[in-house]
C-alpha cells in the first residue's frame, strides 16, 4: 500500500500539500498498526499465546497517541489552511475514520484481554472455529478499506460495504451456533460467552471498516452514503461516473 | 435545557453566528430525541410494550436524517466561515458528538428489537432488574452530557466521566449475575443472552455519553482528554481555571 497519496499532489500551496501528506501518512501508519493489532489479538486467542495478548494491550497507548496527534494535525490544517472541496472532505473524512481506527484498537484490546483470561482458564476451544472464520473476514475488510482510502478507490470501498453485509450474516449464524454449545454443555457457559464477546468485537471491527469505506466514497464522490442501501450506493456511484 | 447557546453570541459576523446557532439547535434537538429513544427502548423491554418498540425502530430514520443534516451544516460552516479558536473546536466537537448520538440511536434500536423478540417469546424476566438499574444510570449520563454541552459546563462534563466509571463497574457485576442465572437454569440461556445484549448496548450508550462529555471539555478548555485518567482530567481542568 502506497503511503503517498497521488490525489493530494495538486495543491498550489506547497505547505498545505505537505501538511495534508503528513497527516495522511500518519493515518495510513495507524491503519497498518491496527491491521497488526487485530491479527495479533485473534492469534493470541486461537494459539493461546499470552505474550502476544500482552503485546496487543501494551500497544494500545501507541494507538491512542496516534489518534490524538492526527486530530491535532487536522485541527491545525482547518485553522490555518481553510481547505475547500475535496481537501475539506478529506480532512473531515480522516477525522471520522480516525475515531473508527481508535475504536478498532479498543476492540482488539478487548479480544486480547479475553485471550489472556481463556489462556489462564485452560479450557475448551468451542467457538474458536467461528472466531477464526469471522476474524479472517474482518481482517480482509479492514485491509481493503484502508487500501481504498490510500488509493481513493470508491469501487473498492463499495466491495467493503458488501463484505460487511456478509459478515453480519455470518455473525448471526455463529452466535446461534454458540448458543447451542451452551445449551449442550452448561458447564462451559462462561467460557463460550467469552467467545461470544470476541465475535461481537470482530463484528464491530467489521462495522468500523465499513464506516471507513463510507468515508472513502464521501471523499471521492462527495455524497454521504451512511444510511443508504448498498444497491442505492452502487447506483449513485455509477450515475455520477 | 436552553437551546440557545449563550457562548455562541459573541460573533461579529451575524451570518456566522446564525449558522452556528442553527446547527447547535439541531444538535440539541437530536440529543433530546435520543434521550427519548433510549427511555422508550428501555420501557418497551421492561413493560413488554411492542408498540413502543416499533415506534423506536420507526424513529431511527429521523435520527439518521438529523445526523446527515448536522454534518452537512458543519461542512458548510467550515467551507464558508473558516471558524477559529473556540468556534472551530465547537464545530469539530459537534461533528464527533454527532456520530456518538447516532450510535446511541443504533443501540436504542438494538434494544427495541430485542424487546420485540422477548415480547413474542413471552418468557422470563430474569436480568430485567439489572437492565432497569443500568438503564436509569445511562439515561442520567446522557441527559447530563447534553446539558453540559448546552451550557458548555466542564465541571458537569467531568461528573459524566466519573459516572461512566461507576456504570462500567455495575455492568461488570450485572453480567456476572446474569451468567449465574444461565448456569442455574440452562433452559433460559437464549433469553438471558438477549438481556445480556441489552446490558451491553446500555453500557455502550454510557460510553457515548462519556465521549460527548469529553468533547465538552475539549470545547471549553481546549485540550483533548480522551485517553486521560479522570484524576488527571480533574487536575488539568482546575489548573487552568
Interface residues (C-beta under 8 A of the other chain):
Chain A: X61 X64 X65 X67 X68 X71 X72 X75 X78 X79 X82 X84 X85 X88 X89 X92 X95 X96 X99 X179 X182 X183 X186 X189 X190 X193 X196 X200 X224 X226 X227
Chain B: X61 X64 X65 X67 X68 X71 X72 X75 X78 X79 X82 X84 X88 X89 X92 X95 X96 X99 X179 X182 X183 X186 X189 X190 X193 X196 X200 X224 X226 X227
